[in-house]
Amino acid sequence: MPPKWTLGFLNSQWGSDEKEVRAIVDTYRSKHIPLDAFILDYDWKAWGEDNYGEWRWNSTAGTGNHDPAKFPGGSNGLFAEELRAKGVKLAGILKPRIFVNKPGSTTERDDAAGYATDHHLWYGGEPEESEDARPLHDIDFTKPETRAWFWSTFCHRSRRAWLAGGMTRQIAPPRLADRSFISIICSLCTWAAHSTTASVVPPTYGFGH
């Protein structure tokens, strides 16, 4: 059974930075509107950066990050601590895929993709997607070693600083069945690895997107 806060009112949105989220939370409180958690879309991450940017807070400004340093208080936990003091949990969307190549390269694997390649963790049977002309590919959460790697990496780089919950939402046609399977496994394995103070929001938001 998920914690009680996951059944409350959750604000989820794309494109916010730390300053805007703080202002939104303050508005909820000033108007006495209940708010239990704020869910950040995947731009909470250093998405596009090498060195495991898909697992790290967007508190940096490395190559490949198109909207850098949106959450300066993310990686050190200060932003989450501030929201917790206001009674608001902080959660972030997770993706079941990672970038294949380093920013600016068409051949050199980035760090995470290199690990996935060396340990045969890619999800097979589907074409690579792309973002900003860089290929992306799913990792295979049916493999115990993938789940262990994903979660230990996430704990080390992000969750210990802030995370009260996580959510997957990358479920899209034309491979709806495959994508659902991957995302649900991602949620379940993450949920199973959480401590008693953390949770996963069930992966219902975002179906078909």
Order of alpha helices (4+ residues) and beta strands (2+ residues): beta-alpha-beta-alpha-beta-beta-alpha-beta-beta-alpha-beta-alpha-beta
